[in-house]
């Protein structure tokens, strides 16, 4: 058995499975049957060099940049990093909500200017959080919000009656409009695909309360960035907390950089020290299952 694995996990894999031959580079073993690494190595022109490939494990949760039709034609099983990032991203979302609710950006700016000024705020208790998408990240967010006394709405494209940790679940165009209209915070967690591209745009942003906010930790292109910038400039909504963008890194002249009601981070909400331990656990289980011809975890069909 030959497997190509990212260099950061090469030593761990060799110690865990000494009977398997692990390589760092595809050129070192083009006959490998499995590839574990980053999506930039999953391009068809690269995978064409590996005629025996049967399984790919991605170190990312998203797969919008993966040629799934190519993998399907070659009958290559694809597994992603779903659940690896759910807890840290959920914690980050709660942080972003509390930052805005506590006027943190205003106080940080005043601290820089040595300015002593107080701002009134609204208690988080009693507010409504709308989460677009109800996957593992959304569920962890909803779970952590329960103790704050908020109402949690979920938007799911496939209709369901109830889900754990959500007070209400909506679907369809009318459902999305309801969640956007009635939420104080909109949190975007849904996958990017042809159905979700620019699903958040001026039509539904304009339905939001003037005091409402948008937090995006999913993919930048789910939100029409130009529509969002216009809404922020014109005080249609009060705040945006953005970890992902339509172009990354965002352009130096992107007007979002300089808006006082925008908090920007460089696609970093899921980066925590604990990730390595989680990855090692997933890699260990999936390699063993692959060797034993058992079902793999996180298969994307």
Rosetta blueprint (number, residue, H / E / L):
1 X L
2 X E
3 X E
4 X E
5 X E
6 X L
7 X H
8 X H
9 X H
10 X H
11 X H
12 X H
13 X H
14 X H
15 X H
16 X H
17 X L
18 X L
19 X L
20 X L
21 X E
22 X E
23 X E
24 X L
25 X L
26 X H
27 X H
28 X H
29 X L
30 X L
31 X L
32 X L
33 X L
34 X E
35 X E
36 X E
37 X E
38 X L
39 X H
40 X H
41 X H
42 X L
43 X L
44 X H
45 X H
46 X H
47 X H
48 X L
49 X L
50 X L
51 X L
52 X L
53 X L
54 X L
55 X E
56 X E
57 X E
58 X E
59 X L
60 X L
61 X L
62 X L
63 X L
64 X L
65 X L
66 X L
67 X L
68 X H
69 X H
70 X H
71 X H
72 X H
73 X H
74 X H
75 X L
76 X L
77 X E
78 X E
79 X E
80 X L
81 X L
82 X L
83 X L
84 X L
85 X L
86 X H
87 X H
88 X H
89 X H
90 X H
91 X H
92 X H
93 X H
94 X H
95 X H
96 X H
97 X H
98 X H
99 X H
100 X H
101 X H
102 X L
103 X L
104 X H
105 X H
106 X H
107 X H
108 X H
109 X H
110 X H
111 X H
112 X H
113 X L
114 X L
115 X L
116 X L
117 X L
118 X L
119 X L
120 X L
121 X L
122 X L
123 X L
124 X L
125 X L
126 X L
127 X L
128 X E
129 X E
130 X E
131 X E
132 X E
133 X L
134 X L
135 X L
136 X H
137 X H
138 X H
139 X H
140 X H
141 X H
142 X H
143 X H
144 X H
145 X H
146 X H
147 X H
148 X H
149 X L
150 X L
151 X E
152 X E
153 X E
154 X E
155 X E
156 X L
157 X L
158 X L
159 X L
160 X L
161 X L
162 X L
163 X L
164 X L
165 X L
166 X L
167 X L
168 X E
169 X E
170 X E
171 X L
172 X H
173 X H
174 X H
175 X H
176 X H
177 X H
178 X H
179 X H
180 X H
181 X H
182 X H
183 X L
184 X L
185 X E
186 X E
187 X E
188 X E
189 X L
190 X L
191 X L
192 X L
193 X L
194 X L
195 X L
196 X L
197 X L
198 X L
199 X L
200 X E
201 X L
202 X H
203 X H
204 X H
205 X H
206 X L
207 X L
208 X L
209 X L
210 X L
211 X L
212 X L
213 X E
214 X E
215 X E
216 X E
217 X L
218 X L
219 X L
220 X H
221 X H
222 X H
223 X E
224 X L
225 X H
226 X H
227 X H
228 X H
229 X H
230 X H
231 X H
232 X H
233 X H
234 X L
235 X L
236 X L
237 X L
238 X L
239 X E
240 X E
241 X E
242 X E
243 X L
244 X L
245 X L
246 X L
247 X L
248 X L
249 X L
250 X L
251 X L
252 X L
253 X L
254 X L
255 X H
256 X H
257 X H
258 X H
259 X L
260 X L
261 X L
262 X E
263 X E
264 X E
265 X L
266 X L
267 X L
268 X L
269 X L
270 X L
271 X L
272 X L
273 X L
274 X L
275 X H
276 X H
277 X H
278 X H
279 X H
280 X H
281 X H
282 X H
283 X H
284 X H
285 X H
286 X H
287 X H
288 X H
289 X H
290 X H
291 X H
292 X L
293 X L
294 X L
295 X L
296 X L
297 X L
298 X L
299 X E
300 X L
301 X L
